Amino acid sequence: MLERHGDEGDFVASDTVEAFIASLKRPRAIILMVKAGDAVDGVIDELSPLLDPGDILIDAGNSLFSDTDRRVGMAAAKGLRFVGMGVSGGEQGALDGPSMMPGGDRSAYDQLAPILTQMAAQVDGDACCSYVGPGGAGHYVKMVHNGIEYADMQVIAEIYDILRTTHGLAAPDIADIFAGWRDGDLSSYLLDITIDVLRRRDDATGGSLVDLVLDEAEQKGTGRWTAMDAFRLGVVGTSTAAAVGARVLSAGKVLRLRAAGVLDGPAATVRPLDAAATDDLSAALLAARIVAFSQGFDQIAAASKEHDWRIDLKAVAALWRGGCIIRARLLDRILDAPAREDSGDPLLLAPWFRDTLAQTQHGWRRTVGMATADGVPTPVLASALAYYDGLRQERSPANLIQGLRDEFGAHGYRRAGSDDPQHTDWARSGTDAQ
Ligand code: 6PG
């Protein structure tokens, strides 16, 4: 490293942990970038005995927030200060400035802030880095960031699939369609890099490289954690859950190949793409992206309440505006929306979002309806639409669910117009309504 990059700064190389610790100014501040899980505890165990009270450990990996909570407490018991910092931006972000989501020991963050805010991406003069909250709050926000990342990537992939399967377009033509959307409300980093990936030629064959990439998605677990914690909290996290499910299904290629020969479905019909269908697809993409962000912010709000983290949701939107994978024009709209903390309402109900969904829902419905009829799976587009319709449904069918629960398990129900708990002997008494 020093041979290649030694002239780029004032670096000190160390061969042992002891020499490394001795080389640091006190109070020491050490950033850990190791694989989430046992490796983080291993490095902490190795470093801790050599550190002095007040020294700072910063875990900048993708650790599970509950591990960070535990480590903040353990470090404090030893007089050390622990910062769990979500970092997003990938390889490019590491060079140009990532989005940083620090949480944990506040005094440690305050001390580090002058350095971290310089390292972070900058948008309109603001650093994409601010203290998120105590304990595992920073890693929680990074986890939900990844959950939104999963959902948004899956929505883009579903639109790509419709363009490829239903409209028979080749990757470079699909890139051109996406390029036409990149300057409006759909503007986002993920859309930009989608265009790059779709345009890349494979030099060996002369075809599109993306057509040669195996269709088996991998995952390291952060999307799954997001979905699991949404279920645990009792918030709706269906966009991320559907995206995780789609990745799991994609990874089972052997089963898919077998099922393709066994399970029946509509024959693919290729239809030319007209301007109206293109508009429908962009409407569907925007609407489903709004739902993914709205559910993500709902989840952060619920977790913040449960853990008493007092996370400022606008500050989260602000630090996602640059450097991170889900940076998107939509975040400016979120910043302009009334504060979630005031109303407790999901983002979907805020004026711009409500009005945009009112406009986009028609194209969104046509897209999902058409894809369903054609047998093209749209798990995130469709589940997001079901969430939207579920949210605006004055009378849900849960009355029947309650009746069934009461019949098979005497779980009771509430009756309209009465505060008293009810139970009915559904099978054995009473008369049938006509
Ligand atoms: C980021 C990314 C980063 C990483 C994901 C990939 O914000 O920079 O989210 O953290 O790319 O962990 O996750 P999967 O391997 O699970 O897709």
Residues whose N, C-alpha, C, O or C-beta is under 5 A from the ligand:
A	BS01	6PG	V87 S88 G89 G90 N146 E218 Q219 K220 G221 T222 I325
